[in-house]
Amino acid sequence: MENNVLTVLICIMALTTFAQPKAVVGKTTYQFWLNVPKVVEAKNPLIIFLHGKSLSGTNIDQVKRYGALKGIENGLDIPAYLVAPQLPSGPWNADRIDEIVRFMIANYDIDESRIYVTGMSLGGYGAMKYAGEYSNRVAAAVALCGGGDERDACALATIPIKLIHGDKDFIVPLKESKKIMKAIQNCDQQASIELEVVQGGTHGSVEDLFRHMELYNWLLKHRK
């Protein structure tokens, strides 16, 4: 009986340890957190999470305050490699994000038909910028309480995109998501883009969606 209990405890400890994100520093321009899926397959999806302005800086522990990493900390089992870079300052740079993607492809078994990007606030803009400049690489994107560069609209029209915005967001108003959606639809009326308006949602409250699998399941159902 004692041996059985010990075996179960060891298995639980192993799974818990396996699920812990690790910091990757000095390998790419942006330092980042990496979480490995509990079940590693021959080829695995990759999800990029981009944080908002308040987590910018050089203390990488800040990135754990909210978003995808907080979801994992709360027990979420995301069946994909997840990277969460830290932005030192300014806006997100698509080329530096792709540097991390290339690092992951070179060092891990990444399914290049299943690379996704998501972000919140400034990270929502960053997700749209990366998806726009690397639309040939991104299988799908989700941006929360952000917006986008209208010059990227035609490239963004080629990939599935989900925009999520609270109607009580007074930091980044809902019109920002509506504006980039309109630009994409003006480029292609058949573009695969949708806007989910969260009734009563504020700039911070929509972050809770990163702690539930629905957001990740939506991403993971798409392939390039």
N, C-alpha and C positions, 0 to 999 in steps of 0.2 A: 504493500500500500504506500509506504513512504517513498519507495523508488518511483512509483507512478506519479505521485505528487511532485517529486523533484524533477522528473522529466517534463511535466507540464509547465512548471515554473521556469525551467531553462528555455523551453520553447517560447514562452511569453516574453522572457527577457531578450531573447535573440531577435524576435520580431520587433520589439520596441526599439532596440538598438539599431536595427536595420533601417527603421523608418526615420531616424534622426537626420535632419539636414546637416550638411557640412559646408564650411566656408571655403571658397576657392579664391585665393588671393595671389596676385603676382603672375597669373597665367594669361590674363586678358586686361585690356584697359579698364573696364569696369570689374571691380571685385563682385563676386556673386555667391549666393547660397545655392547648393545643389541638393535636391532630394531624389534619391533613387527609388523606383517603385519596388514594392514588396516582392512582386513576381517579375523577374527579369526574363524577357523572351528573346528570341533570336533577333528581332527588330522591335524597338519600342518607340512610342510617340514621345515628342518633346513639347512641353508647354513653357512659354516664357511669361513671367509675371512682372509687370512694371509698376512700381509704387508711385505715389504722389509726391508733391514738392516737400511736404513736412518731414519726409524720411530721407531727404538728400543729405549728403555729408560724407564723412569717412569712417564713422562708427557703424560697421556692418550689422551689428546687433539691432540697430534701429529698424532694419527691414522686416524684422519679425513682429513688429507692433501690430500690423493688420494685414489682411489680404490672404493670399494663398498659403503662406507659411503659417499663419495663425490657424487656418483651416486644418492643416496637417498636424499642428500642435494639439488641436482639439480632437484628433483621431480620424480625420478624413483620409481615406485610402485612395489616392489618385493613381490610376494605372498608367503612369507616364513618368519619364524624367521631368522634373520641374526645376527650372532655374529662375532665381529672383535676384537680378543684379541691383547694385546700388549706384545711384546717380550722384556724383560729387556736387554738382551745381548746374544751373542753367537747364535747357531743354534736353530731352533724350535724343541721342544721336543714333540714327538707324545703322550706320556702318559699324559702330562700336557694339551695338546689340548683335549684329550679324557675326562679329568677331567671336562672340560667345557661342553662337550657333555653330560656327565652323569648328570651334574647339570641341564642342560636344560631338559633332559628327566624326571628328578625327579620333576621339578617345573613347567613345561609347557606341553601342549598337543602336543607332538612331534610325528609325523609319523615316526617310526623307519625304515620304508622301504624307506624313502626319506631323507636321510642325505647326504649332499654334502660338498665337500671341494674345495676351489679355493685359489690361491695366486699368488703373483708377485715377481719375482727376488728371494731373499732369501725365501720369502713366497711361491714361486713356488716349491722350493726344499722342504719346509715344508709341502706343500699340498701333494706332492708325498710321503714323508716320512710317513705322517699320513695315507694316503690311502694304503701304503704298509704294515704298521704294524697293521692297523685296516681294512683290506680289507673286513672282515666279516660285518663291520658296514657301510662302505661307498657305496652309490649307484652309484656315478659318481664323477669325479674330473676334474678340469681344471687348468692347470699351465701355466702362462705367463712368458716368458723370464727367465726360470729357468732350472732345470735339475732334476736328481734323483740319488738315490743310486742303482747301478746295482744289489746289493744283494737283493733288494726288487722286482726285475723284475717279478719273477713268481707269487708273490702275486698280483702285479699290473696288471698282465695279466688277472685276473679274474673279473676286473671291467672296465666299459667304461671310457676312458680317452681322453681328448683333450689337446694337447699341442699347444701353440701359441707363435711364436717367430719372431721378426723382423730380416730381413737379414742384417740390418745395426747396429746391436747391438754389440757394442765394449766393453761392460761391462761384460755381460755374453754371449759368442758367441753362435750362432745358433747350433754349433756342440754339445752343451750340451743337447739340446732337442733331437737331432738326436741320440745321444749316448744312452740315456735311452730308446728311442723308439726302437732302434735296439735290445737292451737287452731284452725288453719285447717280441718283435717278435721272437727272438731266443728261448725264452721259450715256446711261443705259437704263431704259424704263424696266427692263427685265432683270436688273441686277438683284442678286440674292442678298438683300439687306432688310433688316427689320429693326424697329424701335420699340422697346418695352418701356412704357412710362410707369414708374412706381408711384401710385397715389399716396401723397403724404410723405414721400421719400425726401430726405434731406441729403446734403452733400456727403455726410458721414454715414447715414443709416444704411445706404445701399451696399456698403462694404460687407454686410452680413451675407450677401449672396456668394462671396468667396468661401464661405464655410459650409456650403452645401454642394452636393454632387451635380445638381441640375446644370449648373454653369459649365462644368467640365465635361459632362455627358454631351452637351450641345456641341462643344468644340470637337470632341473625339469621334463624333459620328461622321465627320467630314474627312475626305481624302483628297489629295492633290491629283 
